[in-house]
């Protein structure tokens, strides 16, 4: 399943749930995203010819992150660009999320391993503005009660 988190016509996040299956190749992000997310399901013996990627000048304004939940469970809290809390969802082992717009915070619901991929170069704290998160009493969980 693909779960798209939308607010005011903008995609805040794209979640590729662990049970998603498709044949061939499916690109889940629009071409203009500075971070692309695709899914491939190929049979044994399928060949992707060797290749190199050509240098192409790109301008990246905002960091987009992709998180692979290797083990555990976590809650993701979504915020708009003005830091207003919108809603939350739970990710489990095997889920993948592309964080595209707005703000976000994370609470580990159990011991959790995450692999993160984002654009570089890394510029440290200049890359983000931290702010107070949602109060537990204000949580709005997509698809079920807060854990």
Phi and psi in radians as a Rosetta constraint file:
Dihedral C 1 N 2 CA 2 C 2 CIRCULARHARMONIC -1.907 0.35
Dihedral N 2 CA 2 C 2 N 3 CIRCULARHARMONIC 2.233 0.35
Dihedral C 2 N 3 CA 3 C 3 CIRCULARHARMONIC -2.048 0.35
Dihedral N 3 CA 3 C 3 N 4 CIRCULARHARMONIC 2.042 0.35
Dihedral C 3 N 4 CA 4 C 4 CIRCULARHARMONIC -1.834 0.35
Dihedral N 4 CA 4 C 4 N 5 CIRCULARHARMONIC 2.214 0.35
Dihedral C 4 N 5 CA 5 C 5 CIRCULARHARMONIC -1.703 0.35
Dihedral N 5 CA 5 C 5 N 6 CIRCULARHARMONIC 1.989 0.35
Dihedral C 5 N 6 CA 6 C 6 CIRCULARHARMONIC -2.038 0.35
Dihedral N 6 CA 6 C 6 N 7 CIRCULARHARMONIC 2.603 0.35
Dihedral C 6 N 7 CA 7 C 7 CIRCULARHARMONIC -2.650 0.35
Dihedral N 7 CA 7 C 7 N 8 CIRCULARHARMONIC 2.194 0.35
Dihedral C 7 N 8 CA 8 C 8 CIRCULARHARMONIC 0.907 0.35
Dihedral N 8 CA 8 C 8 N 9 CIRCULARHARMONIC 0.714 0.35
Dihedral C 8 N 9 CA 9 C 9 CIRCULARHARMONIC 1.383 0.35
Dihedral N 9 CA 9 C 9 N 10 CIRCULARHARMONIC 0.024 0.35
Dihedral C 9 N 10 CA 10 C 10 CIRCULARHARMONIC -1.903 0.35
Dihedral N 10 CA 10 C 10 N 11 CIRCULARHARMONIC 2.490 0.35
Dihedral C 10 N 11 CA 11 C 11 CIRCULARHARMONIC -1.505 0.35
Dihedral N 11 CA 11 C 11 N 12 CIRCULARHARMONIC 1.994 0.35
Dihedral C 11 N 12 CA 12 C 12 CIRCULARHARMONIC -1.397 0.35
Dihedral N 12 CA 12 C 12 N 13 CIRCULARHARMONIC -0.666 0.35
Dihedral C 12 N 13 CA 13 C 13 CIRCULARHARMONIC -2.718 0.35
Dihedral N 13 CA 13 C 13 N 14 CIRCULARHARMONIC 2.705 0.35
Dihedral C 13 N 14 CA 14 C 14 CIRCULARHARMONIC -2.190 0.35
Dihedral N 14 CA 14 C 14 N 15 CIRCULARHARMONIC 2.150 0.35
Dihedral C 14 N 15 CA 15 C 15 CIRCULARHARMONIC -1.967 0.35
Dihedral N 15 CA 15 C 15 N 16 CIRCULARHARMONIC 2.134 0.35
Dihedral C 15 N 16 CA 16 C 16 CIRCULARHARMONIC -1.710 0.35
Dihedral N 16 CA 16 C 16 N 17 CIRCULARHARMONIC 1.795 0.35
Dihedral C 16 N 17 CA 17 C 17 CIRCULARHARMONIC -1.251 0.35
Dihedral N 17 CA 17 C 17 N 18 CIRCULARHARMONIC 2.655 0.35
Dihedral C 17 N 18 CA 18 C 18 CIRCULARHARMONIC -1.034 0.35
Dihedral N 18 CA 18 C 18 N 19 CIRCULARHARMONIC -0.370 0.35
Dihedral C 18 N 19 CA 19 C 19 CIRCULARHARMONIC -1.595 0.35
Dihedral N 19 CA 19 C 19 N 20 CIRCULARHARMONIC 0.051 0.35
Dihedral C 19 N 20 CA 20 C 20 CIRCULARHARMONIC -1.146 0.35
Dihedral N 20 CA 20 C 20 N 21 CIRCULARHARMONIC 2.376 0.35
Dihedral C 20 N 21 CA 21 C 21 CIRCULARHARMONIC -2.493 0.35
Dihedral N 21 CA 21 C 21 N 22 CIRCULARHARMONIC 2.464 0.35
Dihedral C 21 N 22 CA 22 C 22 CIRCULARHARMONIC -2.707 0.35
Dihedral N 22 CA 22 C 22 N 23 CIRCULARHARMONIC 2.782 0.35
Dihedral C 22 N 23 CA 23 C 23 CIRCULARHARMONIC -1.624 0.35
Dihedral N 23 CA 23 C 23 N 24 CIRCULARHARMONIC 2.586 0.35
Dihedral C 23 N 24 CA 24 C 24 CIRCULARHARMONIC 1.362 0.35
Dihedral N 24 CA 24 C 24 N 25 CIRCULARHARMONIC -2.434 0.35
Dihedral C 24 N 25 CA 25 C 25 CIRCULARHARMONIC -2.163 0.35
Dihedral N 25 CA 25 C 25 N 26 CIRCULARHARMONIC 2.391 0.35
Dihedral C 25 N 26 CA 26 C 26 CIRCULARHARMONIC -2.314 0.35
Dihedral N 26 CA 26 C 26 N 27 CIRCULARHARMONIC 2.117 0.35
Dihedral C 26 N 27 CA 27 C 27 CIRCULARHARMONIC -1.646 0.35
Dihedral N 27 CA 27 C 27 N 28 CIRCULARHARMONIC 2.218 0.35
Dihedral C 27 N 28 CA 28 C 28 CIRCULARHARMONIC -1.677 0.35
Dihedral N 28 CA 28 C 28 N 29 CIRCULARHARMONIC -0.213 0.35
Dihedral C 28 N 29 CA 29 C 29 CIRCULARHARMONIC -1.915 0.35
Dihedral N 29 CA 29 C 29 N 30 CIRCULARHARMONIC 2.647 0.35
Dihedral C 29 N 30 CA 30 C 30 CIRCULARHARMONIC -1.179 0.35
Dihedral N 30 CA 30 C 30 N 31 CIRCULARHARMONIC 2.719 0.35
Dihedral C 30 N 31 CA 31 C 31 CIRCULARHARMONIC -1.001 0.35
Dihedral N 31 CA 31 C 31 N 32 CIRCULARHARMONIC -0.505 0.35
Dihedral C 31 N 32 CA 32 C 32 CIRCULARHARMONIC -1.403 0.35
Dihedral N 32 CA 32 C 32 N 33 CIRCULARHARMONIC -0.183 0.35
Dihedral C 32 N 33 CA 33 C 33 CIRCULARHARMONIC -1.109 0.35
Dihedral N 33 CA 33 C 33 N 34 CIRCULARHARMONIC 2.407 0.35
Dihedral C 33 N 34 CA 34 C 34 CIRCULARHARMONIC -1.361 0.35
Dihedral N 34 CA 34 C 34 N 35 CIRCULARHARMONIC -0.191 0.35
Dihedral C 34 N 35 CA 35 C 35 CIRCULARHARMONIC -2.203 0.35
Dihedral N 35 CA 35 C 35 N 36 CIRCULARHARMONIC 2.153 0.35
Dihedral C 35 N 36 CA 36 C 36 CIRCULARHARMONIC -1.783 0.35
Dihedral N 36 CA 36 C 36 N 37 CIRCULARHARMONIC 2.516 0.35
Dihedral C 36 N 37 CA 37 C 37 CIRCULARHARMONIC -2.249 0.35
Dihedral N 37 CA 37 C 37 N 38 CIRCULARHARMONIC 2.102 0.35
Dihedral C 37 N 38 CA 38 C 38 CIRCULARHARMONIC -2.250 0.35
Dihedral N 38 CA 38 C 38 N 39 CIRCULARHARMONIC 2.812 0.35
Dihedral C 38 N 39 CA 39 C 39 CIRCULARHARMONIC -2.232 0.35
Dihedral N 39 CA 39 C 39 N 40 CIRCULARHARMONIC 2.353 0.35
Dihedral C 39 N 40 CA 40 C 40 CIRCULARHARMONIC -2.202 0.35
Dihedral N 40 CA 40 C 40 N 41 CIRCULARHARMONIC 2.403 0.35
Dihedral C 40 N 41 CA 41 C 41 CIRCULARHARMONIC -2.351 0.35
Dihedral N 41 CA 41 C 41 N 42 CIRCULARHARMONIC 1.789 0.35
Dihedral C 41 N 42 CA 42 C 42 CIRCULARHARMONIC -2.105 0.35
Dihedral N 42 CA 42 C 42 N 43 CIRCULARHARMONIC 2.548 0.35
Dihedral C 42 N 43 CA 43 C 43 CIRCULARHARMONIC -1.321 0.35
Dihedral N 43 CA 43 C 43 N 44 CIRCULARHARMONIC 2.827 0.35
Dihedral C 43 N 44 CA 44 C 44 CIRCULARHARMONIC -0.970 0.35
Dihedral N 44 CA 44 C 44 N 45 CIRCULARHARMONIC 2.388 0.35
Dihedral C 44 N 45 CA 45 C 45 CIRCULARHARMONIC 1.605 0.35
Dihedral N 45 CA 45 C 45 N 46 CIRCULARHARMONIC -0.240 0.35
Dihedral C 45 N 46 CA 46 C 46 CIRCULARHARMONIC -1.100 0.35
Dihedral N 46 CA 46 C 46 N 47 CIRCULARHARMONIC 2.418 0.35
Dihedral C 46 N 47 CA 47 C 47 CIRCULARHARMONIC -2.058 0.35
Dihedral N 47 CA 47 C 47 N 48 CIRCULARHARMONIC 2.267 0.35
Dihedral C 47 N 48 CA 48 C 48 CIRCULARHARMONIC -1.772 0.35
Dihedral N 48 CA 48 C 48 N 49 CIRCULARHARMONIC 1.982 0.35
Dihedral C 48 N 49 CA 49 C 49 CIRCULARHARMONIC -1.022 0.35
Dihedral N 49 CA 49 C 49 N 50 CIRCULARHARMONIC 2.537 0.35
Dihedral C 49 N 50 CA 50 C 50 CIRCULARHARMONIC -0.973 0.35
Dihedral N 50 CA 50 C 50 N 51 CIRCULARHARMONIC 2.514 0.35
Dihedral C 50 N 51 CA 51 C 51 CIRCULARHARMONIC -2.784 0.35
Dihedral N 51 CA 51 C 51 N 52 CIRCULARHARMONIC 2.858 0.35
Dihedral C 51 N 52 CA 52 C 52 CIRCULARHARMONIC -2.129 0.35
Dihedral N 52 CA 52 C 52 N 53 CIRCULARHARMONIC 2.774 0.35
Dihedral C 52 N 53 CA 53 C 53 CIRCULARHARMONIC -1.749 0.35
Dihedral N 53 CA 53 C 53 N 54 CIRCULARHARMONIC 2.337 0.35
Dihedral C 53 N 54 CA 54 C 54 CIRCULARHARMONIC -1.351 0.35
Dihedral N 54 CA 54 C 54 N 55 CIRCULARHARMONIC 2.603 0.35
Dihedral C 54 N 55 CA 55 C 55 CIRCULARHARMONIC -1.165 0.35
Dihedral N 55 CA 55 C 55 N 56 CIRCULARHARMONIC 2.218 0.35
Dihedral C 55 N 56 CA 56 C 56 CIRCULARHARMONIC -2.371 0.35
Dihedral N 56 CA 56 C 56 N 57 CIRCULARHARMONIC 2.153 0.35
Dihedral C 56 N 57 CA 57 C 57 CIRCULARHARMONIC -1.194 0.35
Dihedral N 57 CA 57 C 57 N 58 CIRCULARHARMONIC 2.260 0.35
Dihedral C 57 N 58 CA 58 C 58 CIRCULARHARMONIC -2.318 0.35
Dihedral N 58 CA 58 C 58 N 59 CIRCULARHARMONIC 2.562 0.35
Dihedral C 58 N 59 CA 59 C 59 CIRCULARHARMONIC -1.999 0.35
Dihedral N 59 CA 59 C 59 N 60 CIRCULARHARMONIC 2.151 0.35
Dihedral C 59 N 60 CA 60 C 60 CIRCULARHARMONIC -1.941 0.35
Dihedral N 60 CA 60 C 60 N 61 CIRCULARHARMONIC 2.139 0.35
Dihedral C 60 N 61 CA 61 C 61 CIRCULARHARMONIC -1.601 0.35
Dihedral N 61 CA 61 C 61 N 62 CIRCULARHARMONIC -0.737 0.35
Dihedral C 61 N 62 CA 62 C 62 CIRCULARHARMONIC -2.229 0.35
Dihedral N 62 CA 62 C 62 N 63 CIRCULARHARMONIC 2.574 0.35
Dihedral C 62 N 63 CA 63 C 63 CIRCULARHARMONIC -1.321 0.35
Dihedral N 63 CA 63 C 63 N 64 CIRCULARHARMONIC 2.249 0.35
Dihedral C 63 N 64 CA 64 C 64 CIRCULARHARMONIC -1.947 0.35
Dihedral N 64 CA 64 C 64 N 65 CIRCULARHARMONIC 2.340 0.35
Dihedral C 64 N 65 CA 65 C 65 CIRCULARHARMONIC -2.001 0.35
Dihedral N 65 CA 65 C 65 N 66 CIRCULARHARMONIC 2.562 0.35
Dihedral C 65 N 66 CA 66 C 66 CIRCULARHARMONIC -2.089 0.35
Dihedral N 66 CA 66 C 66 N 67 CIRCULARHARMONIC 2.203 0.35
Dihedral C 66 N 67 CA 67 C 67 CIRCULARHARMONIC -2.005 0.35
Dihedral N 67 CA 67 C 67 N 68 CIRCULARHARMONIC 2.279 0.35
Dihedral C 67 N 68 CA 68 C 68 CIRCULARHARMONIC -1.856 0.35
Dihedral N 68 CA 68 C 68 N 69 CIRCULARHARMONIC 2.063 0.35
Dihedral C 68 N 69 CA 69 C 69 CIRCULARHARMONIC -1.486 0.35
Dihedral N 69 CA 69 C 69 N 70 CIRCULARHARMONIC 1.836 0.35
Dihedral C 69 N 70 CA 70 C 70 CIRCULARHARMONIC -1.354 0.35
Dihedral N 70 CA 70 C 70 N 71 CIRCULARHARMONIC -0.711 0.35
Dihedral C 70 N 71 CA 71 C 71 CIRCULARHARMONIC -2.698 0.35
Dihedral N 71 CA 71 C 71 N 72 CIRCULARHARMONIC 2.759 0.35
Dihedral C 71 N 72 CA 72 C 72 CIRCULARHARMONIC 1.619 0.35
Dihedral N 72 CA 72 C 72 N 73 CIRCULARHARMONIC -2.886 0.35
Dihedral C 72 N 73 CA 73 C 73 CIRCULARHARMONIC -2.508 0.35
Dihedral N 73 CA 73 C 73 N 74 CIRCULARHARMONIC 2.510 0.35
Dihedral C 73 N 74 CA 74 C 74 CIRCULARHARMONIC -2.543 0.35
Dihedral N 74 CA 74 C 74 N 75 CIRCULARHARMONIC 2.738 0.35
Dihedral C 74 N 75 CA 75 C 75 CIRCULARHARMONIC -1.813 0.35
Dihedral N 75 CA 75 C 75 N 76 CIRCULARHARMONIC 2.345 0.35
Dihedral C 75 N 76 CA 76 C 76 CIRCULARHARMONIC -1.887 0.35
Dihedral N 76 CA 76 C 76 N 77 CIRCULARHARMONIC 2.199 0.35
Dihedral C 76 N 77 CA 77 C 77 CIRCULARHARMONIC -1.799 0.35
Dihedral N 77 CA 77 C 77 N 78 CIRCULARHARMONIC 2.259 0.35
Dihedral C 77 N 78 CA 78 C 78 CIRCULARHARMONIC -1.839 0.35
Dihedral N 78 CA 78 C 78 N 79 CIRCULARHARMONIC 2.441 0.35
Dihedral C 78 N 79 CA 79 C 79 CIRCULARHARMONIC -2.292 0.35
Dihedral N 79 CA 79 C 79 N 80 CIRCULARHARMONIC 2.693 0.35
Dihedral C 79 N 80 CA 80 C 80 CIRCULARHARMONIC -1.443 0.35
Dihedral N 80 CA 80 C 80 N 81 CIRCULARHARMONIC -3.127 0.35
Dihedral C 80 N 81 CA 81 C 81 CIRCULARHARMONIC -1.130 0.35
Dihedral N 81 CA 81 C 81 N 82 CIRCULARHARMONIC -0.340 0.35
Dihedral C 81 N 82 CA 82 C 82 CIRCULARHARMONIC -1.612 0.35
Dihedral N 82 CA 82 C 82 N 83 CIRCULARHARMONIC 0.197 0.35
Dihedral C 82 N 83 CA 83 C 83 CIRCULARHARMONIC 1.238 0.35
Dihedral N 83 CA 83 C 83 N 84 CIRCULARHARMONIC 0.398 0.35
Dihedral C 83 N 84 CA 84 C 84 CIRCULARHARMONIC -1.536 0.35
Dihedral N 84 CA 84 C 84 N 85 CIRCULARHARMONIC 2.223 0.35
Dihedral C 84 N 85 CA 85 C 85 CIRCULARHARMONIC -1.145 0.35
Dihedral N 85 CA 85 C 85 N 86 CIRCULARHARMONIC 2.403 0.35
Dihedral C 85 N 86 CA 86 C 86 CIRCULARHARMONIC -1.987 0.35
Dihedral N 86 CA 86 C 86 N 87 CIRCULARHARMONIC -1.000 0.35
Dihedral C 86 N 87 CA 87 C 87 CIRCULARHARMONIC -2.990 0.35
Dihedral N 87 CA 87 C 87 N 88 CIRCULARHARMONIC 3.085 0.35
Dihedral C 87 N 88 CA 88 C 88 CIRCULARHARMONIC -2.374 0.35
Dihedral N 88 CA 88 C 88 N 89 CIRCULARHARMONIC 2.835 0.35
Dihedral C 88 N 89 CA 89 C 89 CIRCULARHARMONIC -2.568 0.35
Dihedral N 89 CA 89 C 89 N 90 CIRCULARHARMONIC 2.807 0.35
Dihedral C 89 N 90 CA 90 C 90 CIRCULARHARMONIC -1.859 0.35
Dihedral N 90 CA 90 C 90 N 91 CIRCULARHARMONIC 2.349 0.35
Dihedral C 90 N 91 CA 91 C 91 CIRCULARHARMONIC -1.912 0.35
Dihedral N 91 CA 91 C 91 N 92 CIRCULARHARMONIC 2.536 0.35
Dihedral C 91 N 92 CA 92 C 92 CIRCULARHARMONIC -2.162 0.35
Dihedral N 92 CA 92 C 92 N 93 CIRCULARHARMONIC 2.945 0.35
Dihedral C 92 N 93 CA 93 C 93 CIRCULARHARMONIC -0.890 0.35
Dihedral N 93 CA 93 C 93 N 94 CIRCULARHARMONIC 2.287 0.35
Dihedral C 93 N 94 CA 94 C 94 CIRCULARHARMONIC 1.704 0.35
Dihedral N 94 CA 94 C 94 N 95 CIRCULARHARMONIC -0.285 0.35
Dihedral C 94 N 95 CA 95 C 95 CIRCULARHARMONIC -1.351 0.35
Dihedral N 95 CA 95 C 95 N 96 CIRCULARHARMONIC 2.648 0.35
Dihedral C 95 N 96 CA 96 C 96 CIRCULARHARMONIC -2.288 0.35
Dihedral N 96 CA 96 C 96 N 97 CIRCULARHARMONIC 2.360 0.35
Dihedral C 96 N 97 CA 97 C 97 CIRCULARHARMONIC -2.240 0.35
Dihedral N 97 CA 97 C 97 N 98 CIRCULARHARMONIC 2.357 0.35
Dihedral C 97 N 98 CA 98 C 98 CIRCULARHARMONIC -1.833 0.35
Dihedral N 98 CA 98 C 98 N 99 CIRCULARHARMONIC 2.079 0.35
Dihedral C 98 N 99 CA 99 C 99 CIRCULARHARMONIC -1.624 0.35
Dihedral N 99 CA 99 C 99 N 100 CIRCULARHARMONIC 1.944 0.35
Dihedral C 99 N 100 CA 100 C 100 CIRCULARHARMONIC -1.807 0.35
Dihedral N 100 CA 100 C 100 N 101 CIRCULARHARMONIC -0.649 0.35
Dihedral C 100 N 101 CA 101 C 101 CIRCULARHARMONIC -2.540 0.35
Dihedral N 101 CA 101 C 101 N 102 CIRCULARHARMONIC 2.961 0.35
Dihedral C 101 N 102 CA 102 C 102 CIRCULARHARMONIC 1.201 0.35
Dihedral N 102 CA 102 C 102 N 103 CIRCULARHARMONIC -2.866 0.35
Dihedral C 102 N 103 CA 103 C 103 CIRCULARHARMONIC -1.917 0.35
Dihedral N 103 CA 103 C 103 N 104 CIRCULARHARMONIC 2.928 0.35
Dihedral C 103 N 104 CA 104 C 104 CIRCULARHARMONIC -2.767 0.35
Dihedral N 104 CA 104 C 104 N 105 CIRCULARHARMONIC 2.678 0.35
Dihedral C 104 N 105 CA 105 C 105 CIRCULARHARMONIC -2.474 0.35
Dihedral N 105 CA 105 C 105 N 106 CIRCULARHARMONIC 2.858 0.35
Dihedral C 105 N 106 CA 106 C 106 CIRCULARHARMONIC -2.354 0.35
Dihedral N 106 CA 106 C 106 N 107 CIRCULARHARMONIC 2.452 0.35
Dihedral C 106 N 107 CA 107 C 107 CIRCULARHARMONIC -2.244 0.35
Dihedral N 107 CA 107 C 107 N 108 CIRCULARHARMONIC 2.149 0.35
Dihedral C 107 N 108 CA 108 C 108 CIRCULARHARMONIC -1.341 0.35
Dihedral N 108 CA 108 C 108 N 109 CIRCULARHARMONIC 2.170 0.35
Dihedral C 108 N 109 CA 109 C 109 CIRCULARHARMONIC -1.562 0.35
Dihedral N 109 CA 109 C 109 N 110 CIRCULARHARMONIC -0.291 0.35
Dihedral C 109 N 110 CA 110 C 110 CIRCULARHARMONIC -2.778 0.35
Dihedral N 110 CA 110 C 110 N 111 CIRCULARHARMONIC 2.965 0.35
Dihedral C 110 N 111 CA 111 C 111 CIRCULARHARMONIC -0.913 0.35
Dihedral N 111 CA 111 C 111 N 112 CIRCULARHARMONIC 2.270 0.35
Dihedral C 111 N 112 CA 112 C 112 CIRCULARHARMONIC -2.384 0.35
Dihedral N 112 CA 112 C 112 N 113 CIRCULARHARMONIC 2.374 0.35
Dihedral C 112 N 113 CA 113 C 113 CIRCULARHARMONIC -1.892 0.35
Dihedral N 113 CA 113 C 113 N 114 CIRCULARHARMONIC 2.308 0.35
Dihedral C 113 N 114 CA 114 C 114 CIRCULARHARMONIC -2.286 0.35
Dihedral N 114 CA 114 C 114 N 115 CIRCULARHARMONIC 2.400 0.35
Dihedral C 114 N 115 CA 115 C 115 CIRCULARHARMONIC -1.885 0.35
Dihedral N 115 CA 115 C 115 N 116 CIRCULARHARMONIC 2.213 0.35
Dihedral C 115 N 116 CA 116 C 116 CIRCULARHARMONIC -1.958 0.35
Dihedral N 116 CA 116 C 116 N 117 CIRCULARHARMONIC 2.391 0.35
Dihedral C 116 N 117 CA 117 C 117 CIRCULARHARMONIC -2.232 0.35
Dihedral N 117 CA 117 C 117 N 118 CIRCULARHARMONIC 2.246 0.35
Dihedral C 117 N 118 CA 118 C 118 CIRCULARHARMONIC -2.629 0.35
Dihedral N 118 CA 118 C 118 N 119 CIRCULARHARMONIC 2.952 0.35
Dihedral C 118 N 119 CA 119 C 119 CIRCULARHARMONIC -1.232 0.35
Dihedral N 119 CA 119 C 119 N 120 CIRCULARHARMONIC 2.681 0.35
Dihedral C 119 N 120 CA 120 C 120 CIRCULARHARMONIC -2.108 0.35
Dihedral N 120 CA 120 C 120 N 121 CIRCULARHARMONIC -3.108 0.35
Dihedral C 120 N 121 CA 121 C 121 CIRCULARHARMONIC -1.306 0.35
Dihedral N 121 CA 121 C 121 N 122 CIRCULARHARMONIC 2.697 0.35
Dihedral C 121 N 122 CA 122 C 122 CIRCULARHARMONIC -1.290 0.35
Dihedral N 122 CA 122 C 122 N 123 CIRCULARHARMONIC 2.290 0.35
Dihedral C 122 N 123 CA 123 C 123 CIRCULARHARMONIC -2.038 0.35
Dihedral N 123 CA 123 C 123 N 124 CIRCULARHARMONIC 0.316 0.35
Dihedral C 123 N 124 CA 124 C 124 CIRCULARHARMONIC 1.165 0.35
Dihedral N 124 CA 124 C 124 N 125 CIRCULARHARMONIC -2.497 0.35
Dihedral C 124 N 125 CA 125 C 125 CIRCULARHARMONIC -1.171 0.35
Dihedral N 125 CA 125 C 125 N 126 CIRCULARHARMONIC -0.239 0.35
Dihedral C 125 N 126 CA 126 C 126 CIRCULARHARMONIC -1.144 0.35
Dihedral N 126 CA 126 C 126 N 127 CIRCULARHARMONIC -0.320 0.35
Dihedral C 126 N 127 CA 127 C 127 CIRCULARHARMONIC -1.403 0.35
Dihedral N 127 CA 127 C 127 N 128 CIRCULARHARMONIC -0.277 0.35
Dihedral C 127 N 128 CA 128 C 128 CIRCULARHARMONIC -2.560 0.35
Dihedral N 128 CA 128 C 128 N 129 CIRCULARHARMONIC 2.755 0.35
Dihedral C 128 N 129 CA 129 C 129 CIRCULARHARMONIC -2.068 0.35
Dihedral N 129 CA 129 C 129 N 130 CIRCULARHARMONIC 2.089 0.35
Dihedral C 129 N 130 CA 130 C 130 CIRCULARHARMONIC -1.510 0.35
Dihedral N 130 CA 130 C 130 N 131 CIRCULARHARMONIC 2.610 0.35
Dihedral C 130 N 131 CA 131 C 131 CIRCULARHARMONIC -2.644 0.35
Dihedral N 131 CA 131 C 131 N 132 CIRCULARHARMONIC 2.907 0.35
Dihedral C 131 N 132 CA 132 C 132 CIRCULARHARMONIC -1.169 0.35
Dihedral N 132 CA 132 C 132 N 133 CIRCULARHARMONIC 2.455 0.35
Dihedral C 132 N 133 CA 133 C 133 CIRCULARHARMONIC -1.568 0.35
Dihedral N 133 CA 133 C 133 N 134 CIRCULARHARMONIC -3.125 0.35
Dihedral C 133 N 134 CA 134 C 134 CIRCULARHARMONIC -1.221 0.35
Dihedral N 134 CA 134 C 134 N 135 CIRCULARHARMONIC 2.509 0.35
Dihedral C 134 N 135 CA 135 C 135 CIRCULARHARMONIC -1.291 0.35
Dihedral N 135 CA 135 C 135 N 136 CIRCULARHARMONIC 2.494 0.35
Dihedral C 135 N 136 CA 136 C 136 CIRCULARHARMONIC -0.918 0.35
Dihedral N 136 CA 136 C 136 N 137 CIRCULARHARMONIC -0.580 0.35
Dihedral C 136 N 137 CA 137 C 137 CIRCULARHARMONIC -1.247 0.35
Dihedral N 137 CA 137 C 137 N 138 CIRCULARHARMONIC -0.241 0.35
Dihedral C 137 N 138 CA 138 C 138 CIRCULARHARMONIC -1.787 0.35
Dihedral N 138 CA 138 C 138 N 139 CIRCULARHARMONIC 0.052 0.35
Dihedral C 138 N 139 CA 139 C 139 CIRCULARHARMONIC -1.075 0.35
Dihedral N 139 CA 139 C 139 N 140 CIRCULARHARMONIC 2.417 0.35
Dihedral C 139 N 140 CA 140 C 140 CIRCULARHARMONIC -2.199 0.35
Dihedral N 140 CA 140 C 140 N 141 CIRCULARHARMONIC 1.812 0.35
Dihedral C 140 N 141 CA 141 C 141 CIRCULARHARMONIC -1.635 0.35
Dihedral N 141 CA 141 C 141 N 142 CIRCULARHARMONIC 2.246 0.35
Dihedral C 141 N 142 CA 142 C 142 CIRCULARHARMONIC -1.165 0.35
Dihedral N 142 CA 142 C 142 N 143 CIRCULARHARMONIC 2.174 0.35
Dihedral C 142 N 143 CA 143 C 143 CIRCULARHARMONIC 1.355 0.35
Dihedral N 143 CA 143 C 143 N 144 CIRCULARHARMONIC 0.208 0.35
Dihedral C 143 N 144 CA 144 C 144 CIRCULARHARMONIC 2.845 0.35
Dihedral N 144 CA 144 C 144 N 145 CIRCULARHARMONIC 3.118 0.35
Dihedral C 144 N 145 CA 145 C 145 CIRCULARHARMONIC -1.267 0.35
Dihedral N 145 CA 145 C 145 N 146 CIRCULARHARMONIC 2.677 0.35
Dihedral C 145 N 146 CA 146 C 146 CIRCULARHARMONIC -1.138 0.35
Dihedral N 146 CA 146 C 146 N 147 CIRCULARHARMONIC 2.487 0.35
